[in-house]
Amino acid sequence: MLIGEVARWSGVSARMLRHYESLGLVRPTGRTGAGYREYSGEDIRRIFHIESLRSLGLSLREVGRALDDPGFTPAELVGDLIRRTRERIADETELLGRLRRIGAAEPDGWEDVLRIVALLQDLGSESARKRQRAALSPAERVPVPVEALVEAVLGETDPNVAGALRWALARSGGDGLALLAEGLGSPVAEVRERAVRSIAEIPDGAATALLRDALTHSDIAVRRCAALALGARGGADAVPTLIDMIVEGTNDVDAADALSALASDSASADRIATGLVGRLAHGTVEPSARRRLTQALAGVPGTTTSRALADLSHDEDRAVALTAAYVLGLRTAR
């Protein structure tokens, strides 16, 4: 079979077949009387073998080794191909993400594209100062792509940079909430906590709904952060978690402040007081937790609290009794 026919049947161009011949990969076994290359059936099978191996990502040099070296074993080469392919996929995925972020920013021209690229590079810089500067970049100069902000804030370890990134996300108007919600499902505890902290700084209804859902999250740190944020927003459904925080002594001062803010509503005040008193009466609560619960009652108005404080002023725990009496005296003096 002549080279033109081989090219038509195999899909390999005549130019590439000549290149294979120059590399010694496949040599026509004969020549016609006019000197044209003539390929045998075995030659054509070798061409298909070459193309098959190339489809796996082997270089032409590696193809030659695979076909001609009797001692060649594919296991090591295949393992290397797997590693190289994974690296290539990671690089391509990173490039795709970068392109999507640039497209989402809707640049007007190449100058905008270049500014966005520089901004993305700063967000990924090893310098905390550069990352913070990128997060605080004026939106009118070049908007920070929301996807890039979310990715950056979920991976940020520097507290100052993280604060700047959360501020920038809040300024974006909640466009990154869906991505932050995905962060709540991360297998990494630090990422989950960064996600809920970021959601807590976005002041819209969708963020509040996410925080409410987070009250039942399997991660206790997420539940606590969500409860503090909801308490500041007037979310009474955060009350049980806030009381738990006081009992456990975790951010108990912040939790008590959140309960006090919620107690400005009379209906909520009675519910909060009942919850605190109920935990005080629980026989398994540690003495230190009872003292914290008594202190938390100080910020809750209403008759339920006053009656509870009067009873607690005679408590067997002297610290609890003194605290209750002191708070009750302040309330009576008003």
WOVEN-V653617 format. One record per backbone hydrogen bond with DSSP energy under -0.5 kcal/mol. NH is the residue of the N-H (numbers start at 0). CO is the residue of the C=O. If there is no record, write none. Layout:
NH,CO
NH,CO
//
This chain:
2,36
5,1
6,2
7,3
8,4
9,5
10,6
12,10
16,12
17,13
18,14
19,15
20,16
21,17
22,18
23,19
23,20
24,19
25,19
29,37
31,35
34,31
37,29
38,0
43,39
44,40
45,41
46,42
47,43
48,44
49,45
50,46
51,47
52,48
53,49
54,50
55,51
55,52
56,53
57,52
62,58
63,59
64,60
65,61
66,62
67,63
68,64
69,67
71,68
76,72
77,73
78,74
79,75
80,76
81,77
82,78
83,79
84,80
85,81
86,82
87,83
88,84
89,85
90,86
91,87
92,88
93,89
94,90
95,91
96,92
97,93
98,94
99,95
100,96
101,97
102,98
103,99
104,100
105,102
106,101
112,108
113,109
114,110
115,111
116,112
117,113
118,114
119,115
120,116
121,117
122,118
123,119
124,121
127,125
130,126
131,127
132,128
133,129
134,130
135,131
136,133
140,137
141,137
144,142
148,144
149,145
150,146
151,147
152,148
153,149
154,150
154,151
155,151
158,156
161,157
162,158
163,159
164,160
165,161
166,162
167,163
168,164
169,165
170,166
171,167
171,168
172,169
173,168
176,173
179,175
180,176
181,177
182,178
183,179
184,180
184,181
185,182
188,186
191,187
192,188
193,189
194,190
195,191
196,192
197,193
198,194
199,195
200,196
200,197
201,198
202,200
203,201
207,203
208,204
209,205
210,206
211,207
212,208
213,209
214,210
214,211
215,212
216,213
219,217
222,218
223,219
224,220
225,221
226,222
227,223
228,224
229,225
230,226
231,227
232,228
232,229
233,230
234,229
235,233
237,234
238,235
241,237
242,238
243,239
244,240
245,241
246,242
247,243
248,244
249,244
250,248
254,250
255,251
256,252
257,253
258,254
259,255
260,256
261,257
262,258
263,260
264,261
265,263
268,264
269,265
270,266
271,267
272,268
273,269
274,270
275,271
276,272
277,273
278,274
279,275
280,276
281,278
284,281
289,285
290,286
291,287
292,288
293,289
294,290
295,291
296,292
297,293
297,294
298,295
299,296
300,298
305,301
306,302
307,303
308,304
309,305
310,306
311,307
312,308
313,310
314,311
317,315
320,316
321,317
322,318
323,319
324,320
325,321
326,322
327,323
328,324
329,325
330,326
331,327
332,328
333,329
333,330
//
